[in-house]
């Protein structure tokens, strides 16, 4: 794995995502700006390889397998994006182009979550 990318990986959170123990996967999944760069991370169990697609630029970047369980990452210089997708190649050689659900802003507010946990959210 590329040294710069390895430096940005949060290994305890990655492990907790792989073992379905993380309650805030959005902390690292999706795209995150770090300084003048962007780190894209996705968990695709059963994938042999994943490529990052930037449709507006008609470009594809291979992602590095960070963990054999299906965790992939890519490190690119920062630029504003309107969207991206993943091209996932599975072990049976089938391919799928997938949107990343972590690129969208949450529809539920922090206030909604607080009320829900307190049992007083009457409109959720």
C-alpha positions in Angstrom: 0.0 0.0 0.0 1.2 3.5 -0.8 2.9 5.1 2.2 0.8 8.3 2.0 -2.4 6.4 1.9 -1.3 4.1 4.7 -0.7 7.1 6.9 -4.3 8.3 6.5 -5.9 5.0 7.3 -7.7 4.6 10.7 -7.0 0.9 11.3 -9.0 0.4 14.5 -12.1 1.9 12.7 -11.5 -0.2 9.6 -11.3 -3.3 11.7 -14.6 -2.4 13.5 -16.3 -1.9 10.1 -15.1 -5.2 8.9 -16.4 -7.0 12.0 -19.7 -5.0 11.9 -18.9 -3.3 15.3 -18.7 0.3 14.1 -21.7 2.5 14.9 -20.4 5.5 12.9 -18.9 4.2 9.6 -19.3 7.6 8.0 -16.3 8.7 10.0 -14.1 7.1 7.3 -16.3 5.6 4.6 -16.9 7.8 1.6 -14.6 10.7 0.6 -12.9 12.9 3.1 -10.7 16.0 2.5 -7.4 15.8 4.3 -5.3 18.8 3.7 -4.9 19.3 0.0 -5.9 15.7 -0.8 -9.0 13.5 -0.7 -9.2 9.9 0.6 -11.9 7.6 -0.7 -12.7 4.5 1.3 -15.2 1.8 0.7 -16.0 -1.6 2.2 -17.0 -4.1 -0.6 -17.1 -7.7 0.9 -16.4 -10.2 -1.8 -14.7 -7.8 -4.2 -11.4 -8.6 -5.9 -10.8 -5.1 -7.0 -12.5 -1.7 -7.0 -12.0 1.3 -9.2 -13.1 4.9 -8.4 -15.1 6.4 -11.3 -15.3 10.2 -11.8 -18.0 10.3 -14.5 -17.8 14.1 -15.1 -14.2 13.8 -16.0 -14.6 10.4 -17.7 -11.7 9.0 -15.5 -11.1 5.8 -13.5 -8.6 5.3 -10.7 -7.8 1.8 -9.3 -8.3 1.7 -5.5 -5.8 -0.2 -3.3 -7.0 -3.2 -1.3 -6.3 -2.2 2.3 -7.7 -5.4 3.8 -8.5 -8.7 2.1 -12.0 -8.6 3.7 -12.9 -6.1 1.0 -11.8 -2.7 2.3 -10.4 -0.4 -0.5 -9.0 3.1 -0.5 -7.7 5.7 -3.0 -5.8 8.9 -2.4 -6.1 11.8 -4.9 -5.3 15.5 -4.9 -8.3 17.6 -3.8 -10.8 19.0 -6.3 -14.5 19.8 -6.0 -16.6 16.8 -7.0 -20.3 16.6 -8.0 -20.3 12.8 -7.8 -18.4 9.6 -8.0 -19.1 5.9 -8.3 -17.3 2.6 -7.7 -16.8 -0.1 -10.3 -16.6 -3.3 -8.2 -15.2 -6.6 -9.7 -16.3 -9.6 -7.6 -14.5 -12.9 -7.2 -16.8 -14.5 -9.8 -15.6 -11.8 -12.3 -18.9 -10.0 -12.5 -18.8 -6.2 -12.3 -21.2 -3.7 -10.9 -21.1 0.1 -10.9 -22.3 1.4 -7.5 -23.1 4.7 -6.0 -21.5 5.4 -2.7 -24.2 5.9 0.0 -21.6 7.8 2.1 -21.3 10.6 -0.4 -24.7 11.9 0.4 -25.5 14.2 3.4 -27.5 12.6 6.2 -31.3 13.0 6.0 -31.7 12.6 9.8 -30.5 15.5 11.9 -28.6 15.2 15.2 -31.8 16.5 16.9 -33.8 13.7 15.3 -31.4 11.2 16.7 -31.5 12.7 20.2 -35.3 12.7 20.2 -35.4 9.1 18.9 -33.0 7.8 21.6 -35.1 9.6 24.2 -38.3 8.1 22.9 -40.0 11.4 22.2 -39.7 11.8 18.5 -43.3 11.8 17.3 -42.8 12.5 13.6 -39.9 10.3 12.6 
